[in-house]
Amino acid sequence: MDCWASVRAQAGATLAVTTEALNSTEPSPTNFRPALSPRPPGLPRVPGPFSGPRPTPVTDVAALCVCDLSPAQCDVNCCCDPDCSSMDFSVFSACSVSVVTGDSQFCSQKAAIYSLNFTAHPPQRVFKLVDQINPSVFCIHITNYKPALSFINPEVPDENNFDKLMKTSDGFSLNGESDVSFTTESGTPNTAKYEYGVHLQTSDSFLRFPSPLTSSLCTDNNPAAFLVNQAVKCTRRINLEQCEDIEALCMAYYSSPKILRVPNSRTEVPITVQSIVIQSLNKTLTRLEDTDVVKQSLVEAGAVNICTNVVLEVKYSLTYTDAGEITKADLSLLLGTVSNAVVPLQQKFEIHFIQQNTKPVPLSGNPGYVVGLPLAAGFQPHKMGATTCPLVVEKVKNLLKGQSFPDYVAPFGNSRAQDVLDWVPVHFVTQAPHVKHFVLQDSCQLPVALVIEVKWTKYGSLLNPQAKIVNVTANLISSSFPETNSGSERTILLSTVVTFVDVSAPAEAGFRARPTINAKLPFNFFFPFV
């Protein structure tokens, strides 16, 4: 790479500003760097480092949008999301990604800047495309060895995917810092609609969403916020003898509030109970056919007191429109039986928002996987073949594999389902027990463990590597057990293990040849010695 130490003023940058319609741009000259002291007289003008060709941008920053994780749906506060309309901007509070740049080490590069104009009716998105000058003394002028910026792909390309891998191998990076300063309008018009982060109002107060604050104990005064999906667990200390008088354990405490359709309105949206599941002391689950309100009650079971129909889990599902209105509120509850053995009590609360007339499909990254998000996986329907294992083996195997065990795993977080050839197949391996001398008669080979190994690699640019899944292996380990008589029971310990292995190969850096010095000394340099 050619690095330059630039100490002279640069030319003015070109700024293009648009509001919503990105095809109507009018450039206007703007200078983003102050001029330095002029060149002293008498010194020759040295050609500047930017006189030569500048590096071609690898990616179009105007087309990048890393916060767009919901296909065909507007992501909240994602100002670069092409699926967002002016009605969606009205519920935004700010831009989650305000500046998008390429490589921040270049001396000059394009920068896409997003902001919101709340003074317009309806609010508009403001887009700026500027030629950003790097304020650093040392910057990269030309990238003359592009392979040094990429990881080696451990997956061997073939004639089917070679061209596609070459096109998708260029990476990008985001830089939250910029030498371009801009301001956004903070004044938001006070209209009758919910905006992102606004508390959900009810007929008497606000929708309470218990959450742990300073400790793991539940705080009931925490309000639910519009478009803020949450899933929390908290602990509640209770006196079992007084369980019938504790509101937070009662189903009506969560189903009786009526949410206002818009803030400060008289239109109320009742909460509809969709399902009630009862959990017994031995963890068995039973779904009730009726969704009427069930009240908790204290029951004496011999010398032990238990409290039945106690709220253990609460799940809210709220439907909203793009105009910031709540149209529907659903509630699912898990009620259980509590004894002194499970006090203090742990409760779980969830709330998520669904836009009306949409079916969101969240992504796990764009394009690389994001840490903490689930692996995108799927399975291919297949016909049931002849089985040679007993029924108990199939039941144990289904317990380990779960429902609908996937056949493929998406290599990237934004892989499309129709690109089947790009997905990574799940290699399922069955490992039988090692028997040295003979196989026991009247024995059954039961699977006891499922070990899943996910191999991933860093893919793309060194500046912003993307996580890519390259191999998934599911190893089903079996063990031999003697068959038991009919009616007898045996306890078998089952386990599942998932490991993630980084198989990234080190990047091979390239260097230019060492420069040679072509200099001549004056003819009298060694006078008077010679």
N, C-alpha and C positions, 0 to 999 in steps of 0.2 A: 504494500500500500504506500502511496505517496502522502506523507503528512506534512503540513505546512504550518509555520508559525507566522500568522498574519497579524501585522500591527498597523495597517493602514485602513482608512475608511472604505467601506464597501458601497457599491451602488445601491440606490433605493430599491426596495422590494415592490412587487406588484401585488395589489390586493383586489380580490374579486369578491363581491358581496351579493348574496341572494337571499330572498325571503320566500321560502316554501318552494317556488318554482325554480329548480336548479338549472334550467336551460336558458335563463335570461341573466347573464352576468355582464357587468360593466366595470372594467378594470379602472382603478384610479391609483396613481403613484403615491406611495407612502414610504417614508424612511423610518426604519425601526432601530437604527444604530447611530449614536452620535458620532460626529466627525472628530478625528483626532488632530493633533497638531500638524500643521503643514510641513511639507518636505523642506529641509534647510536648503538655501540657495547654494548652488555650486555642486551639489551631489547629482550624479547621473541618475536618471529614472530607470529603475530595475523592473523588468516585466513582472507583474504580479502573479501569484500562484493561480489566480482564477482566469488567466488569459487563455488557457488551453481548454479543451473540451471538458465539460462537467459530467459527472457520472449519470447515467440514465437511471431514473428511479425504477426499482424492482417492482413495486406495487403502486397502484393508484390509490392514494390516501382518500380521495373523494368517494371511492367505492367501498372502503373498509368500514365495518360496523361490528365490533366484537361484542357489543351488548345485545345484539339481535339474536336471542336464543329461542324464540317461539316462531316457527314458520307460519306465514299467513296470519299473523296476529301481532298487534302492537305491544311491545315491551315497555313497561312503565319507566319513565324518565330516560328512555333511550332515544335521544334526539335524532340520531342518524338512522333509525329504523325506517325503511321505506314503506312499511305497512301502517305507519302512524298518520293520522289525519289531523285537521285542525281541531276537531272535537276531542281527539285524544290529547292534544297539547293543552287543552283547557284544564285537565286534571293533573298535569305535570307540576312538580315543585322546582326542579332544576334538571340540568343535563348530567346524567351519571358519567358520561364520557364527553368531555367538552373539547378536547384537543386530540387530534389523531395525526401522528407524524410517522415517517419511515425510520431510517437510521439516524439517531440523534447525533452521531459522530461526524456526519457529513458537514462540510463547510456551508453548503447551501442545499435546501430541500424544500419540498412542498409541505404545507401544514393545513389541515382541514379543521376549522374552528366552528363549533356549534353553540348556539345560545337560543333563548326564547324571548319573544317580544310579547309580553302580557298586556301591553297597552292596546294592541290591535284586537278587534272583535270579528271573528274569533282569534285567539292567540296564534301567532305564526312562528315558524322555525326560521332562524337567521343563520345562514351558512356563509362562511368566509374561507376562501382558498388563497393562501398567501405564500410568497417566496420567503421562507424563513432563513435568516443568516445565523450561523452558529456563533455565539459570543465567545466561545472558548478560544484560547490562544492556539491550541493544537487541534486540528480537525483533519478529516480525511477528504482529500480532493478527488481522487480517482480510485476506484476499486479495480485493481488490475489482476487480481487472482481470486475470482469469485468462488472456486471450490473450497477455499480456506474458510469460508463463512458457513459451511453446511456440514452436517453430520453424515457419516457414511450410512447408507440404507442397508441394514442387515438382510432385508428381503430381496431375493434375486429377481430382477425384472425379467419379463418375457416379452414375446412379440405382441401380446394382447394389452399389457398395461404399461409398456415402456413410454409411449408418448404421453399418457396421462400422468405418470409419475414425474416426468420432466416438467410438465406444466404446473403441477401442484407442489413442487419441491421448494419454490421460493417462499421464504417466510416474511414476516413483518413484525414490527415492534411498536408498542405504544409508549409515548413519553408524556407524562403529566406536566412536565416543566416546559416552558416556552418563554422566549424573549418578547412575545407579543402580548401586550396587556389589553384587556377588553373588559367591559362591564356589562352586566345584564340588568334589565329592569326588575327591581324587587317588588314593585307595587303590583299586587294581584287584585283584579277587580273582585269585589264582594258579591258573588252571585249565588243563587240558590242551587248549589250542586256540591257533591262530594269531590274533593281533590285528594291527591295522593298524600297519605299520612294524617288526614283529618280524622278526628275521633268520630266513631259511629254513634249517632244520637238515638235515644229511645224516647218513649212517651214521658218518662219521669227523670231520666238522667242520660247515661251512655251505656253502651253494651260492654259489660264487664268481661274481661278475659284474664283469669287468674294466671299469674306468672311469678317466677322467683326473681327477686330484685337483688338485695344485698346479700341474701343467703338462699339456701335451698327451700325455705319455707314459702308457701303460697301467699301472694298478696292479691286480694280480691278487688282492689281499687284500680287495677291496671286497665285502661280502656283499650278496646280493639280499634285499630286504625284502618282506614280505607286503603285497599289494594296492598296491604302488608300481610303476606302469608306468614304464619307462625306455627310452630309445633314445639311445645315446651312440656317439661315435667317438673313437678314441685311436690314438696312434702307438706303434709298437714298434720299437726298435733291435735288429737281429739281425745275427749273423754268418752269412752264407749258407752257409759251409762247415760250420757246426754246426747246420743247420736240423733235422736228424733227431733231435737231442737236446733240442730246445726243447719243453717240454710245452705251452706256450700256442699253439703252431702245430699241435698234434695234435688230431684229431677226438675221440679217446677222452678227452681232458682235459675235454670238455664233455658227453659222452654217458654216461660211466661212473658219475658220482655218483648215489646213490639218496637221494631226498628223504624225510624222515620225514613220515608222514601228519599227525601233530600233534607239537608239541615234546616231546622226551624220551620218545618212544614207540619201540616195537620194530617197528612196522609201517612198511615201506619202500615207496615209490612209485618204480619205475624210470623213467628217462627214455627215451622212445620216439622214435627217429629217424623223422621223417615224410618228409623229402625231402633229397636231396643233389644239389646243382648244381655242375658243374665249369665254371670259367671259364679260358679259354686266355689266352695272352699278347696275342692280338688282340681280346680282350673277347667272344668268342663263348661262348655258354652251352649246356651240355648236361646234361640231367637223367639221373641214373643210375637204372636200374631196381632195382638192389639197394641196400639200406640198411645193409649190413654196414660195420664200421669200416674206414676207409681210412687208412693211415699215410703220412705225408709221406716223400719220398725225394729225395735229391740226385742229379741227372742231369747228365752232361757232354754238352753240345751243341756240339761243336767246341771252340773256344777259350773258350766261355762256359759257366759253371755255372748251372744253374737248379734250383729246388726245387719239386717238384710236390705237389699235394694239401695245400696250406697253407690253414689256416682263415682266411677273409677276413671272413665274416659269420656271426653266431650269433643265432638267434631262438628264445627260449623262449616257450611258450604253456602256462600252468598253469591247470588247472581246480580250483575250490574250491567248498565248500558254505557255506551260511549259518551253519553251526556252526563255521567256522574250520578246516576240514580240507582238505588237498590230496588230490585224488582221481586226478589225471591230470597227466602232464608230457610235453609234446611238444617236439620239437627240429627245427629246419630249419637246414641248413648250406649255406654257399657256400664251396667250396674252389677254390683257384686256383693258378696257376703264378707263381712269383716269381723274378726275376732281380736282378742288381746294380743295374739301372736303376730299380727300384721300392723300393729300400731307402733310408731306413727305411720299414717297412710300416705301412699304415693298416688298422685293423680296426674293424668295426661290431658292436655288441651291442645286442640288443633283448630285452625281457621284458614280457609283459603277462598279466593275469589275467582269466579268464572264469568267471563264476558258473555253476554247474551248472544245466542245464535252462533256460537263458536265452539269448536272442540280443540282446545290447545294441546299441542304435542311438544313438551319442553325438551330442549336439547341438553347435552352434557358438556358442551363446549362449542367453540366456533373459531377454527376447526378442531384444535387439540382439546383433549380431555381436561376438565377443570377439577382440581383436587377437591374431594368431598362429594362430587356429583356421581350418580349411579352409572354403571356401565350399560350402554345400550346393547341389548341382546334380543335375539329372536329365534324362532324354531320353524322348521319346515315340516308340514304334515306328512306323515308316512303311514303305510299300511302295517297293521299288526301281523307279525310273522309267528311261526310255531315256537312255543316256549318249552324249554326242557327243565326249568327250575320249578320247585314246588311253589304253591301259592304264597307261603310265608316269605319266601325269598323275594317275590315280586312286591309284596307289601312293604318289606323293609327297604328295598331299593327305591320304591316310590317315596318313602319317608325321607330318605337321604337326598334324592334328587329334587323333591318338591314338585309342585304342579307346573307342567309345561316347561320342562328343562330345555334350554335353548340349544339349537344346532349351530348357530353362528353368533359372532360378536362383532359389533361395528368397530372398524379400525380407528375412526375418529369420532369425536363427540357429535359432529353434524353430518355423519354419513347417511345417505338416503337409502330407503328400504328397497328401491328398485334397482340399485347397483349391487346385485347379489354377488357378482364376481369379485368385488372389492372387499367383501366381508370375510372375517377370519373364521374358519370352521373350528368347532370345538371337538378336539380329539378325545374320545371317551375310551379309556383303557380299564380293563378289568384285571385285577391282580389276584391270582389264586394263592392260597397258603402254600409254603414250601414244606413238603413232607419228605423226610429223608428215606424212610424204608418202605412204608406201605400206607395205603389209604384206609382209614378206619371204616369198617362196615357200619351200616345204619347211621351214617353221619350226614349232616347237611352243611353245605357251604353257604354261610350267611354273610352278606356284606355288612361290615361294621364301621367303615369310615369312607368318606368322600373327600379327596384331597384335590383342590382346584389350584392350578398354577397359571398365573397370567403373566406373560412376558411382554414388556413394553419397551419402547425405545424413544429417544429424543430425535425428532424429525424436523428438518428444515434449517433455518438460520441459527447460527450460534448466538445471535443477539436476542432471539425470542424463540427458543426451541418449542416444538409442539409435541405433546404426549401422544403416542400412537401404539395401539395394541397390535402385536405381530404374531402371537401364538397363545392359545388357550388349551390346556390339557386338564381333563377331569379323570382322576385315577380312583377307581372304586376298589377298595381293598376288602377282601373276604377272609373269613376265618371258619375253621371247621368246628361244628358243635354236634355232639351226639344227640340223636333224636330222642325225644321224651315221650312218655306215655300220653295217651289221649286224656285231656282234662288237666294235666299238670302245667305249671307255669315256670318260666325261666326269665331272669332279668339279663338283658343284653345292653351294654353301653355302646351307644352310637355317637359318632363325632364327625364334624365337618370342618375342614381347614381351607382357607383361601390365602394364597401368598402372591405377592406382586414382585417380579424380578426385573431389574433394570438390565437390559442387554445392549445398551447403547455402546457403540464402538467409538473410541476417541477420534476426534477430528484431526485430520492431517493438515497442518499449516504449511503454506508455501511461502518462499522468500525469493526476492529478486537477487540477481548476481551483485556481488560487492562492487561498488563503483570504483573506477580507476582514476587516478589523478594525472592529468596531462598538464604539467606546468614546466616552464623554462626559467632558469636563473639568469640574472644579468651577467654579462661577460666579465665584469670586474667585481664579482661578488666576493672572491677570496683575496682581493688586493688588500695589503701589500705582501701577503704570504706567498703568493704565486706570481 
